[in-house]
Amino acid sequence: MENLYDRRSLDELINNVEAKLKSSGIDDKGIFKNCIKNTLKTTIQRKEDGSTFVITGDIPAMWLRDSACQVRPYLILAKTDPEFADMIEGVIRRQCRCILIDPYANAFNEEANGKCWRHDKTEMKDELWERKYEIDSLCFPIQLAYLLWKNSGRTSQFDELFNKAARRVVEVFRIEQHHESESKYSFERENCVYTDTLSRGGKGALVNEECGLIWSGFRPSDDACQYGFLIPSNMFAVVVLGYLSEIFEKVYGQDDFAAETKHFSEELRAAVEKYSHVPVNEGESTFYAYEVDGFGQYNVMDDANLPSLLSIPWMGYCDMDDEIYQNTKKVIYSDINPYYYEGKEISGIGSPHTPARYVWHISMGMKGLTAKDKSEKAKIIREMVATDGGTSCMHEGVCADDAGKYTRPWFSWANSVFCELVMDYCGYRIKG
C-alpha cells in the first residue's frame, strides 16, 4: 500500500494551507505540515483485510474515540482522493469489529494477544487493552462513518458490519439508561488513584435511572465520572442517534430502526434539557452542568477531552449562538471551573487527568473551532504554535506559566485538533 504521507493530494493541501497562513501573517513554523504527516507516519497501520488499525502514539492500542479524532482532518481529502477515503473506511470497519467484540471496552489490541493496561476486575478478553465503559467511545465511530458519507459521498462503510455494530450501540445505550437494574457492567482497579476505578463494587455512584439519561462509567479522559450522567456525552449520543436515523432511512431503507433512533434521540434530548440546567443566578438563565446524578446533584466544571461542554456546537448539539451554550462558555472560562487556568504564558482549560495549571492543546484548538471571529481563531493558532516547546508537535497539557513544561512530547489527537483548526481558518471545513 502506498504511503499516504507521500500523496500528491496531501502535499497540495499543505501548500495551499501554508500559503493562506502566510498571506494572513501567521507563521506556523511548519507545525501544520509536521502534525498532519506525523499521524500518517506514526499511528496508522493499514491492513491487508482492508481495515485500519490506529495506535494512540505512545501506547500500542487503539482507542475508539482517539482513532476517530486522529483521522478527522483527512476527511477533507476523502472527497477527491479515494486512498484517504479507503483508509478512513478501514478505521470504521475496525471500530465496528471492536464494538462487536465488546461495546463496553474503550481500547483494543491489534490482535487477541492478552496485553492490557492493568489486570482489572471486569469481564476482560484477549482483544481488550482496557474495558472502561464510556458513552463517547460508541459515538465517535458513528460520527466518523456519517462524516465520511457527508464529505465524500461514500456509503460503502454502511455494510452489514456497521448495521450490527450500530444496533449493538443502541442496545447498550438502552441498557445503560437503567444501569442500576439492567446493566451487568462493573469495573474495579486495585492499587490505583480513585479516578481509575468505580465505587460500590465497580457499579459507580448511585444515579436515578428513571430520568432517561444514559449512564457512563468514565469520561473521555478515561477518568471515572463523579456522577454517572455525563452531560456532554449524552449530548453527543443525541446527535449520533440522529445520524443513525438518517443513515438507516436513506442508506439502508430500514424505516423501523430509523424511526426508533429518531425517537430515542428526541427522548434523550428532552432528558438532557430537563436534568442538566443550572441557574446562573436565582430567577435568571441557566448553563449546563458537566455531570448530574438525576437526584439533583451536579458537577460544575469542564474537561479538555472531547466531547466537552466547550465542544457542544462542534458536535452538532446546538448552534454557537445558543443562549445556554454561551452562558456555559462564560462559566467554564471562569474560576467557577476548577480546571480553567490563567497563566503567564497561556490560559485555557485543563483536566484532572494531568497536573494542575496545565492547559490542554485539545481545548485550545476547540476554543478556536467554536470561535466565530476569525481574528480569535488566528490568535489561538499563534498561541498553540508558541507553546509547542520546540517540538513542532502539539502536547497533551502545557504549563500555563512555563510552556517549556508539558506532558507528552507529541500527542496525535492534539495534533489532529490543531490541523482541523488551521484548515478551518483557511476555509477547509468538515461538512456535517
N, C-alpha and C positions, 0 to 999 in steps of 0.2 A: 504494500500500500504506500502511496506517495505521502511524503511528509507534508502535513497541512501547513506547517510554518514556512514552507517554500512556495506556496501557491501565489500565482500572479494576482489573483483577486484580493488576497490579504495585503500584498505589497502596495497595490493601488489604493486600497483603503487607508493604509498607513500614510502613504504620501499625501493623499487628499486631506487627511486629518491634520498632519503636521503643517501643511500649507495654510489651512484655515486657522490653526492656532497661531502661527507666525503672523498672519495678517491681522489677528486680534491683539497682538502684542503679548502673547503668552509663550514663555519658554518652558516647555515641559521637560527639558534636558534629556529627551529621548525615552522618557519613562513609559509613555503610551506604547511605543514600539516594543520595548522590552517586556512590558506586562502582557500585552496581547499575544506575543510569541512565547512567553515563558510558560503559560498554561499548556499550550500545544506541545512544547518540547518536554515538559517535565511531569505532567499529570495524566495525559490522555493516552490510553492504550487501546488501539483498535484491534478487534479480534477477527479471526477467520470466519466465525459464525455470523458476522455482521453486527455484533454487539460492541459496545464501547465501555471499557472499564476506566473510571476516573478516580485516581487517588487524591486525597486532600493535599498532599505535598510532603508533609513531614511524618505522616502515618500511612502505612501501606494498605489502607482500607478505603472503601467507597461509601461516603455518606449520601443518602438520598437527597438531602437538602443542598449540601455543598456542591455536589456534582451538577445539579441543575443550574445553580447560580454560576458555577465556573464556566459553563458553556454558553450562557446567555448572550454575551457580546457577538458570538458567531452567528446568531440569528440574522444579523444584518447582512451577512454574506450568503446565507442559505437560499435566498431568493434567486441569485444568479449563479451560484457555484454549487452544483449537486454534491461535490465531495464534502462540503461543510454540512449540507442537509443530511447526507448519509451518516456522518459522524454523530450529529445530534439525534437522529433517529435511533442510532445504535445505543446511545445513552438511555433513551426512553425504553428501548427494548430490555436493556439490562436492569433498569429500575423496576420495570413491571415484573420481571422474574424474581427480583429481590422481594417485592411486596408479596408475591405468592408463596415465597419460602416462609416469610414471617412478617406480617404487616405491623407487628409491634417493635421491630428492630429498627434502629436508626443508621447502623453502619454494617457493611458486609465485606467478607473476604473475597479475593479473586477466585478462589476455589474452596471446596469443603475441606479445609486443612486444620480446623480446630483452633486456629490462632484467635486471640481475643485480647481486649484491653485488660480485663480482670475476670476472674472466675466468680461471677456473681450468682446470687440465689434467685434464679429465674429460669424459664424454660429455654436454655441455650441449645443451639445446633452448631454443627461444624462450620456452616456457612456464615455464621454471625460473628462480627467483631465486637459489637455491643448491642444490647437489647433495651435501650431506653425509649419508651413509647412517647412520641412527640407528634402532635397533630400535623405540624408543618411538613414533616418527613413524608407524609402521604399526600400533601397538597402540591408540593413542588413538581413531582413528575407529571401530574395532570396539567399544571400550568405550562410546563415546558412543551408537552405534546400539543396543547392548544395554541401556544405562541408559534410553534413550528408551522402549524397549519395557517395561521393568520399572516405570517411573514413570508412564507414560501409558496403557499398553496398546496403543499404536500399533505396527503391524507393516508399514506400507506402505513403510518405509525398506528393508525386506528384499526388494528387487526384483532384476532380473537384473543391474543395475549393481553392486549390493552383492555379489551372488553372484560375479561375475567378479573384483571387487577383492579379496574375501576369499581366493579361490583363488590369486590372484597373490601375496598376502601370505604364504600358507603355502608357496608355491613358493620365494619368496625366502628365507624362513627355512630351508628345507631346503638350499638352495644355500649359505647362509652358515654352516651347520654345518660345511661343508667349504670354507671360504674360500680356503685355500691352493691347493687343487687344482681347484675347480669355479667359483669366482667370477671374473667379468671386471671387477668394480668396482675402480676405483682413483681416488684424489683427491690432487692436489697443488696447492698455492697458493704462488706465488712472492713473495718480499719480504714476509714476514709473520712473526708470532711462531710459535713451534714448535707451539703448541696449535691453530693454524689449518690445519695440513697433516698428511699422513700420511707416515711414513718408508718406506724400502725402495721408492722409486719409486712411492709412492702406495698401496702394499699394506698398510701398517701393520705394527706389531710382530708378530713371529712367534708363532703360537699352535699349540696341539696340537689339530688338527682331529679327532682320534679321540675326544675326550672327550664329545661330544654337545651342547655348548653352542652358542649362536648368536653369531656374531661381529658386533660393531658397530664402525664406524669412529669414531663420535663419540658423546659423551654428550648428554643432554638440554640441556646448556648450549651445545651446538654446538662444544664443545672436544674435541679429539682424545683418544681413550682411551689411557691409558698401557699397559694390557694389554687385548687385544681382546674378552675376555669380560666384559661389563659386567653384574654380577650383578642389580641392581635391574631392569634392562631385560629380562633373561632371566626373572626372576620375573613381570614384567608379561606377557610372552609366554605363560608357563604359564597365567596367568589368562584371557587373551583367547582362547587356543586352547580352553579350557574353555567360554568363551562361545560360540565358533563351533560347538562340538559340540552345545550346547543349541539354538542357532538353527537349525542345519541339520536337526536331528532334529524339533523341534517346529513350526517355521515352514515350512521348505522340504520336509520329509519326505524328505530325501536322506540316508538312513541310512549309506551307504558313507562319505560325506565326514564325517558326524558321528562315525563310529567312528574314522576316520583322525585327525581333530583331537583326539579324546579320547585316543587312544594317544600322539599327539605331545606333548600336554600332560603326560601321566604320565611319558613318557620324558624330557622336558626337566626336569621337577621332580626326577627321580632324579639327573640330571646336576648340577643346581644344588646339591643336598644333598651330593653326593659331592665336588665340587671347590671349594666356596666357604667351607667352615668353617675358621675359625682358632681354635686353642685359646686360652682366656683365660689359663690357666697350664698348664704340663705336667700332664697327667692330669686336668684339670678340664674344665668345659663349654666350649662354643665360641660364637663370634659370626660374623657374615657379613662377608666381605671385600667391598669395593666393586667391585674388578676382579680377575680372575685370568687367567693365560695357559694354564692346563691342564697346565703342566710343573712346577708347584709354586711359582711366584712369585705374589705377591698384593699388592694395594694396600689399605692400611687408611686409610679416610677416608670422608667423605660429602659430597655436594654439595647445595646448596639446591634445585637444579632437580629437577623431578619427571619420572619416578619416581626416588626416592631410597631409601636404606636406612631412613630415618625413616618413609617412606610405605608400608612393606611391608603393614601391615594395611589401610590406606586403599585400596590397590589390590586387596585381596582375596586376597593370597597366604597369609596366616596370621591367627590371632586375635591380639588385642593382648596376651593373657596368655602367648603362646608364649615359652618359656624362652629360645630362641636369639635371638628378637627383642628381648626385654628385655635380654639381655646386650649385644646390638648397640647398643641405645639408650644404655646406660651408656658404651660405648666412644666413640660418636660425640659424646656430650656430655661429653667429657673432652679433655685436652690430647693424647691419642693421635691424635685427629682434627686435622690441621693447619688445618682450616677452621672449627673451633669457637672462637669468640671471647667472652671475658668482658670487658665494658667498664663504664665509669662509668654509662652510661645503660641499655644493654640487653646481653643475652647471647644467643648463638644461633649457628646455622650459616650460613656464608657460602659463597663459591665462588671458585675460582681465576680465574673469569671477570671478577671485579670486584676492586677494591683490597683489600689485607689489612685485616682488622679491620672489614670491612663485613658486617653481618648482614642476611640477606635477609628481607623480609616474607613471601615464599612459605614459607620454612622455619619462620617463627614461626607462620604460620597452620596449617601441617601439624602442628606440635607440639601446637597446640590441638585439631586434628581427631583426633589419635591419643591424646589425654588422656582418661582415664576419669572423672577428678574434675572436676565442673562448676565448682568454685572455681578450678581451674587454667585452664580454658577462659576464665573471666571475667578472670583475671589477664592472660592473653595478649592478649585483646581490648583491655584497657586499655593494655597496652604498645604495641600496634600503633597505637592511636589517639594515644597520646602521642608517637609518632615519625613522624607524618605531615608534619612540617616546616611546618605551617601551610597545607598544600595541599589538605586534605580528600581526599587520594588516597594510595594505597599506592605505595611505590617498589620499585625493584629491590633495591639494597643501601643500608643506613643505617649510618653510622659508629657503632661501639659506644660511643665516648667522646663523640660530639657528634652528636645526632640532627638538627642543622641541616645536616649534610653528608650528601648522598645521591646515588645515581645514578638517573637518570630521574625527572623531576618527577611523572610518573604512569606506571603500568605496568599495563596491562589485565589481564594474567594474575594479578598480585599482588592487584589489586582483586577479582577473582573468588574467589580463595582466601580473602580476608578476608570476603567476603559469605557464602561457604559455611560458614565457621567461625561467624559470627554467627547464621546461620539454624540451624545445628546446635545451638548453645547455646540457641536459642529453641524448639527442638523440631521444626524443619523439616529432616528428614534425607533425603538422596537414597537411595532404595532400591537395593539391589544392591551 
